[in-house]
Amino acid sequence: MILFSEQDISIRTLEEEDADLLVKWLSNPVVLEFYEGRDRPHNKDLVKKHFYEDREEITQCIIQYNSTDIGYIQFYIIDDEEKEKYDYKDYKGKIYGMDQFIGEPDFWNRGFGSLLIQETVKYLIEIKGVNKILMDPQTWNTRALRVYEKNGFVKKKYLDKHEWHEGELRDCWLIEYER
């Protein structure tokens, strides 16, 4: 099912037959350097566990450009535990988290990430009624951070040793988009 389609970018819900796409993308060291880590290539079993089991609370989608599958995006309501962890426990509005990657390196550095972020933010605000959107990119991923900041995300909190990546805990930025 297509959730939205704007300016040649669309996202559609993840289907069972997309497992092979995820294996392709998440076994590519160029992609893994930025998502999951090169020490964690995904085979079909790991993809099924990571993307298809116990995921009811997460909207998982395939990113398409002119009907070509180019990446993955997911978004979800931030739960009370995460709200407390990120200092939002007293916030009463709807907060979503978002994660994504473009799995086809030929589509990197061509503006597709920025277009994806713009359209997904618009969808979450206008259709889902979201007030804030959070992400936690690693601090060294300056290319992603530039895209997010260019599209209205603001650094809110430094997260020391927050995410396991390539054999070590990496620092991240908690970034926020507010309606």
N, C-alpha and C positions, 0 to 999 in steps of 0.2 A: 504494500500500500504506500503510495506517495504521500508524505506528510506536507511537503511544500515544494514548489518549483518556481524559482525566480531567477531571472538573468542568466539562464543556461545552467544554473546549479539547482539540483534537487536532492532531497534526501528521501529515501524509502526505507521502510522497516526491514530489519534483518530477517532473512529467511534461512531455512535449514541448508539449502543448496549454496549459500554464501560461504559455507565453511571452507571450501577450497580457495576462495579469494583471500580469506583471512590467513590461511596457511601460507599462501604465496607471499602476501605482504609481510607477515610476521616471521618469515624465515629469511627475509632479505636483510643482510647486515646493515645496509644503508638506511633502511627504515628503522631497524631495531636500535640503531645508535640513539634515536630520539624517542622511541616508544618501546618500552619493555626491557631493552638492553640486549646487546649482541650476545651475551652469555645465556640468553633465554629464547632461542628460536622455538617457534611453535610448530608442532606436528598436529595432525588432525585430532588426536586425543586431547592435547592441551587446549586447542581451540574450542573443542566441544565443552570441556570443563570450564574454561575461562569465559566463554561467550554464550553458552547455551544452558548452563545449569544455574538454578536459583537466581534468576535475573528478572523476576516479575516487577520489581520496583524501578527498573531501568528501561528507558526507551532507547533501543539500539537500532542504528540505521546505517545504511550504505550511502555514501556520498556519490552522486553522479554528476558528470559534466556532459551535457548533450547526450544523455543516455549511456555514457561510458562510466563504468564503476571505477572510481579513483581513490576511495578511502572509506573511513569508518568514523562515526560520531555517536556518542551516547550522552544522554542527559537524564537527570534524576532529581527528585526532591531531596534537599539536605535534611537529614534526620536530626532529632534532638541531641544525640551524642556528638555529631559533627558541629552543630550549632554551638554547643558548649566549648568544644575543642578550639573553634575558630573565633570565639568571643562574640557570638551572635545569639546567645541564649535568651536574651530579653527582646529580640527583634520579633515582631508579630507578623511581618509580611511573608510572602512566599519566596523562598530561596531555592534555586536550583544549582546543581553542579553540572559541569560539562567537561568532556574529554573527547579528543579527536586526533586523527592523523590522516595525512594524505599518503596512501600506500603506493602510489605510482610516482616515483621520483621525477619522471618527465613532466609532471604537473607542479613541481616545486618552483618557487621563485618566479611565478607567472601571475600572481594575484589571486589564485583560486582560494588560498587559505583565508585571505582577507574577505573575499566575497562570501565564503562559507560562514565565517564568523558574523558578518553583518546580517546575513539572511537568517541564521539560526537565532541570533539575539532578537531580531524582529519577530520571528515565529514564537519564541518563548514568551515575549512580552505581550504581543497582540493576541495570540491564540491561547496560551497557557496561563496568562495573567500573572506572570512572574514579576517580582519587584527587584530582586537581585540575582545575579549569576556569578558563581565562584568557580575559579580554576586554581590549580596549584602547580604551574610549570616549574621545572628545575631552573635554578638561577643561571646556569651556564648556557641555557637554550635561548640565546639572545635573539635569534631569528623569530622564534615563536613569540617571545615577549614583545618584540617590536610590532608584530601583527596585532596582538591583543591590545596593546596600548594605543595603537593607531585607530583601533575600533572602539575606544572608550573604556577599556578596562584600566583600573588603577591598582597599583601595588598597595596592599593594605597591611601585610604582616610577613616578616621574614620567618620562614619555617626551617629551623636548624635541624639537619639530619632527619629529614622528613620522609624520604622515599628511597627504597632499596633499588639501586640501578647499577648494573655491571660490577657486582661484588662489593659495593659500599653504600652506606647511607648518604644520600645527596641532599643538599640544601635546596629549598624551593621558595617561591614567592606565592603567598595567597593573594590572588588578584580578584577584583570585584568589578562588575558592571552594575550600575544602579540605574533603574528607570528614571 
